[in-house]
Amino acid sequence: MARDPVPAAQAKIVIQRSGDCCAYPGCGAALTIDATVAEDDDKVVGKIAHIAAASKGGPRYDPSMTPKQRGSAANLIYLCGPHHDAIDTQLAAHTTEYLLDAKRAHERKVARAMSHAMGKVGFEHLEIVCKFLGTSTERTDDAIVIPIDIQEKIELNSLGPVAEERIQTGLAKSDEVGEFIESISSMRPNFGNLLAARFKQEYYGGIAQGLEGDDLFEYVCAVALDNAGPVESDTLRAAVLATVAHLFEMCEIFEHESSAA
């Protein structure tokens, strides 16, 4: 039977939620080996595993799941090589419930670390997040969008409790993000619109891959982090979240009015 592939967007989401570390209990190994010389590239060594198998006969296969559910980030866990192999061979220990619990615990730990690092976010971190715009040729305009209530926008975009918590965490640095954008705009006119246009581009890219709700929000954050350079940290992840949350609040990305309006 054909194996259901992992969609690229869902892979980005699960890696983002795992903080690029092994989610196996007690491991936490970093899953990217940084290059030590300029001629080399960083090496990703992590492996994405299905909790419920991608095909019939595989570990923990659940016939009630659809192909979309099997390939969703909710059914994926990011692991180092040894633990990836272990969960697919030592099946008595690695039940569906065990892996789901491990995944939830690890992702909560990553989210807490990012939340604690939010206070350390400064202009230097926001500059790293936004520097990939330097060569952008994206066309923009100066249209002003009137913000709506943040809770109304969360509901409009069908965001659940996970994304809502992320947004509220990121908004703790919203003033600093606004000040950063204003300071850069004094030297690079239209920088704010250029920044929003690039993030909007990634937003529509996620929609094109079938994402919505919390997964779409996480995808935008994941792409921003990918573009922030090879070195990841809790503080850089926090800076990404602060930037996306600020643009979300200011109605620069995600839907800001009902399609029926």
Backbone hydrogen bonds, N-H to C=O, Kabsch-Sander energy under -0.5 kcal/mol:
donor,donor_aa,acceptor,acceptor_aa,energy
4,D,54,A,-1.6
11,A,7,P,-2.1
12,K,8,A,-2.0
13,I,9,A,-1.8
14,V,10,Q,-2.3
15,I,11,A,-2.1
16,Q,12,K,-2.4
17,R,13,I,-2.6
18,S,14,V,-1.3
19,G,15,I,-0.6
19,G,16,Q,-1.1
20,D,15,I,-1.7
21,C,18,S,-1.1
22,C,29,A,-2.3
23,A,78,Y,-2.6
27,C,24,Y,-2.4
28,G,22,C,-0.7
28,G,24,Y,-0.5
31,L,20,D,-2.5
33,I,43,K,-3.2
34,D,32,T,-0.7
40,D,37,V,-1.5
43,K,33,I,-2.6
44,V,42,D,-0.6
45,V,31,L,-2.4
45,V,43,K,-0.5
46,G,31,L,-1.2
47,K,79,L,-3.0
49,A,47,K,-0.5
49,A,77,I,-2.9
51,I,75,N,-2.9
53,A,51,I,-0.5
53,A,59,P,-1.6
58,G,55,S,-2.0
61,Y,58,G,-1.7
65,M,62,D,-1.7
70,R,66,T,-2.3
71,G,67,P,-1.7
72,S,69,Q,-1.0
75,N,72,S,-1.9
76,L,73,A,-1.4
77,I,49,A,-2.3
79,L,47,K,-2.7
79,L,77,I,-0.5
84,H,80,C,-2.3
85,D,81,G,-2.3
86,A,82,P,-2.2
87,I,83,H,-2.1
88,D,84,H,-0.8
89,T,86,A,-1.3
90,Q,86,A,-2.9
91,L,89,T,-1.3
94,H,90,Q,-1.7
95,T,93,A,-1.3
99,L,95,T,-2.3
100,L,96,T,-2.5
101,D,97,E,-2.3
102,A,98,Y,-2.3
103,K,99,L,-2.7
104,R,100,L,-2.5
105,A,101,D,-2.5
106,H,102,A,-2.4
107,E,103,K,-2.5
108,R,104,R,-2.1
109,K,105,A,-1.9
110,V,106,H,-2.3
111,A,107,E,-2.3
112,R,108,R,-2.5
113,A,109,K,-2.3
114,M,110,V,-2.1
115,S,111,A,-2.2
116,H,112,R,-2.6
117,A,113,A,-1.6
118,M,114,M,-0.6
118,M,115,S,-0.9
119,G,116,H,-0.6
120,K,117,A,-1.9
121,V,118,M,-1.4
125,H,122,G,-0.9
126,L,122,G,-2.0
127,E,123,F,-2.5
128,I,124,E,-1.2
129,V,125,H,-1.9
130,C,126,L,-1.8
131,K,127,E,-1.2
133,L,130,C,-1.8
134,G,131,K,-2.0
135,T,132,F,-0.5
136,S,133,L,-1.9
146,I,144,I,-0.5
153,K,149,D,-2.2
154,I,150,I,-2.1
155,E,151,Q,-2.1
156,L,152,E,-2.4
157,N,153,K,-1.9
158,S,155,E,-1.5
159,L,154,I,-2.5
164,E,160,G,-2.4
165,E,161,P,-2.2
166,R,162,V,-2.1
167,I,163,A,-2.8
168,Q,164,E,-2.4
169,T,165,E,-2.1
170,G,166,R,-2.7
171,L,167,I,-2.3
172,A,169,T,-1.2
173,K,170,G,-1.9
174,S,171,L,-1.5
177,V,173,K,-2.2
178,G,174,S,-2.5
179,E,175,D,-2.4
180,F,176,E,-2.4
181,I,177,V,-2.6
182,E,178,G,-2.2
183,S,179,E,-2.3
184,I,180,F,-2.3
185,S,181,I,-2.3
186,S,182,E,-1.1
187,M,184,I,-1.4
188,R,184,I,-2.9
191,F,188,R,-1.6
194,L,190,N,-2.4
195,L,191,F,-2.9
196,A,192,G,-2.3
197,A,193,N,-2.6
198,R,194,L,-1.9
199,F,195,L,-2.0
200,K,196,A,-2.6
201,Q,197,A,-2.0
202,E,198,R,-1.7
203,Y,199,F,-2.1
204,Y,200,K,-2.5
205,G,201,Q,-1.7
206,G,202,E,-2.0
207,I,203,Y,-1.9
208,A,204,Y,-2.2
209,Q,205,G,-0.8
209,Q,206,G,-0.6
210,G,207,I,-2.0
211,L,206,G,-2.3
215,D,212,E,-1.0
216,L,212,E,-0.9
217,F,213,G,-1.8
218,E,214,D,-2.7
219,Y,215,D,-2.1
220,V,216,L,-2.0
221,C,217,F,-1.8
222,A,218,E,-2.5
223,V,219,Y,-2.7
224,A,220,V,-2.0
225,L,221,C,-2.2
226,D,222,A,-2.2
227,N,223,V,-1.7
228,A,225,L,-1.3
229,G,226,D,-0.7
232,E,230,P,-0.6
237,R,233,S,-2.4
238,A,234,D,-2.1
239,A,235,T,-2.1
240,V,236,L,-2.2
241,L,237,R,-2.4
242,A,238,A,-2.6
243,T,239,A,-2.1
244,V,240,V,-2.6
245,A,241,L,-2.8
246,H,242,A,-2.1
247,L,243,T,-2.2
248,F,244,V,-2.4
249,E,245,A,-2.6
250,M,246,H,-2.3
251,C,248,F,-1.4
252,E,247,L,-2.5
253,I,247,L,-1.1
261,A,258,S,-1.7
